[in-house]
């Protein structure tokens, strides 16, 4: 049984169109016919992409083993392991140690994990010591939580975890989920390396820490409402507030 036969069998079992299997490697549906007629060959890197999409292994697709791949339900019941590649600062960026630290178990099958250090994403539910699971990509939509690196010109890469937000006035920024930190402009020196897909937490925060965060959040909310009421009473509109904030951002830069 060749690779095309195995792909067709797996696609039928999992209800996936063969055209989709072609599209995820950037090929048109007639690619399979060209392979069948000997006009084209399957590039080695395609096997890993197809195996991940079909819940099997590259070895099975290449015909190196006849071991039947697991069903989708069986795969869901398995614990998956995700490689941990280093430490990422959720606050002031630090050097991301992109070296293999081991693996963690997760129900989410993603590309890699990074260990969090810092508190800039606490109001997004991401705490110091968590492991964030990421899908490897260099693109993101506005509002996604991303891991991004920055080249400071010294040859070292610093990394941080933030919301990727497209601001109408200042352009794309990396935005923390903690008012104690400021937005960081996303410049030509930045590169997205992954989009947040989930997290693994080995210990819940202590009750005292949770209460402290709630108190701080309530205090900030009260302070913000007081400022909004004061601005409204003096005739300042929401558009005026937005323009003032934009001006302050420019002054800080």
N, C-alpha and C positions, 0 to 999 in steps of 0.2 A: 504494500500500500504506500503510494507516494504522498508527498506533502499536500498536493491538491485534493487527493482523496480524503486525507485526514482533516484538512480544513473544512471540506464540504460536510463531512460527517459531524464534526463538532458544531458547525454553524446550524445544522438541522436540529441537533440535540438542544442547543441553547437558544434557538429562535432568533439567530442573528443573520442578517442578509450578507451574502458574500460581497456585495458592493460596498458594505460598510468596512469589511476587512481590507478591501483595496484602499478605501478612502483614508483609513488611519495611517497608512504609510505613504499617502500622497499619490496614489495610482488610480487610474480609471479602471472600470470593470473589465475591459478587454485585456487587461494585463494577465489575467489567469489563462486566457485563451492563447496568448503569445507564449506563456510558459509551457502550456500543454503542447504547443506546436514546435517547441524548441527554439523559438525566436528570441526569447529572453530567459534569464536565469533569476532565481530568487536571491537577492543580496543577503548576506549572513545576518545583518542587523534586523531584518524583518521578523525573523523567527521569535526573538524576544518580545517584540511588540505584539505579535499575534498571540503568542502563548499567554501573555498577561490578559489580553482581551477575552480569551477563550477559556481561561482557568486551567491551563495545562502547562507543559514544559517545552522549551525549545528542542530538547532531546527527542520528545515524542513526535513533534512535527517533522523533525529531520529524519525520522525513522531509525534512530539509534537505540530506541527501546520500544517494546510493544506493550508496555504496562499501560493499561487503560487509565486515562486521567480521571480525577475525582469529579463527581457531579457538582453542580453549583451549590446545592444544599449542603453537601459534605464539606465543600470548601468554606462555606459560611460558618460551619461548626468548628472549624479549626482555628486555633490561635495563630496569628501571623507574627512574624518577627520583623522588626524594622531596624535598620542600622542607625546607630547614634553617631553623628559625625563631629560633635563638639559642643561648645558652649556659645550661646548667643545672648547678648545683653539686651534685656527689655528695658532700656533706659539709655544711659550714656553708652554709645557703641564701644565695644571692646574687640580685640582680635578674635575672630572666629577660628578656633583650632580645628581645621577641617581634616582631622585625622580620626580614624576609626576608633571608637570608644567601646564598642560592643554592640549588643542588640537588646531591644526591649520587646515584650509581647504586647500585641494590640489586636483588637477586633477589626481595625481599619488597616487595609493593605496599602500603605503609601510608600513613597520612594525613600524618605529618610526622616530622621528625627534630630532635633537640636534641644539641648538642655537650657532652660531659661535661668538667667541671673538678672535680678532687678525687679522693679515694681511699676514700670511705666505702662503696663497693660492690665493692671489689676481690675479696672472697671470693665474690662472685656472678659473677666473671669480667668485670666492667665496669671498665675502667681509664680513667685520666685521658687525655683526647684522643679517646676513642671517640665515635662518633655512635650514639645509641640511636634505633631506629625505634619509633614509637608509633602505636597505634590511638586515634583521638580518641574519648574517652568521659568521662563524669563519674561512672562507677560502676566498682567493682572487687570482686573476691572476696578473701577473706583469703588471703594468700600471694602475691598478684600483685605484681609490681614496677610502681610507678606514678610518673608525674610529677605532682607536686602543687604548687599555689601557695598562698601565705598572704598575706592582706591584713593588713598591720601597722597599718592605720589612717591611714597617711600618704598613701594614694592610690597607693602603689607596691606591686607584687606581687613577693614573693620566691618562688623555686621550688627544688625539690629532687627527687632521684630516690631512692626508698626502697622497701622492702617495705611493703605495706599489710597490717597484721596486726590482727585483732580479738582483743584480750586479754580474758580472762574477768573480770579484776578492774579493770583501768584503762581498759577500752574500747578503741576503735581507736587504733592508734599507727602512726607511720612509723618503720620499723626498718632501721638500716643493716646492711650485710654486712661490718662491720669492728668488732671489739670496742673500738677506740679511740673510738668514737662511741656516744652514748646514744640510746635511743628518744626520739622527739618525739611528744607527744600530738597526735592528729588532732582539731582543734577545729572549732567552727562557722565559724572564719575561714579554714579550709582548703577547697580545692576540687581534686578530681582532674581533670586535663586530658587524661590519656592513660594507656594500659596498655602496658607493654613488649612488643614483638613480635620484636625482634631487634637486632643491632648491626652496624655497619660499622667495621672497624679497618684503618687504613692502614699501620700498622707494628706488628710484634710487640714485646713488651717485651724489653729486653735481658736476657741470661742472668743478669747480676749482680742485676738487679731481681727476676727470677723466683726465684733462689736465696734472696734476702733474704726474699721473701714466704713461701717454704717453711719457712725457719728460724723465722720469726716465728710461723707457724701451728703448727709442732711445739712450740715453747716454750709457747705458750698452751695447747695440748692437754695437755702434761705438767703444767703448773701446775694446770689444771682437774682432772685426774685425781688429783693430790696432795691437793687440797682435798676432793674427793669421798671419797677414802679416809679422810682425817682425820675428816670429818663422820660417815662410817659407823662408824668405830671408837669414836666417842663416843656412838653411839646416835641420831644425828640422821637422820630419815627424809627422803625426797624431798619429802614434803608440808611438812615443817618448813622445808626450804631454800626452797621456793617461797614460803611465807608470810613468811620473813625478807626475801627479795628484794623482795616486794611492799611490805613495810614500809619498806625503804630507798628505794624509788621514791617513796613518799608523803612521806618526810622531805626528799628532794631537791627536791620541788615546793614 
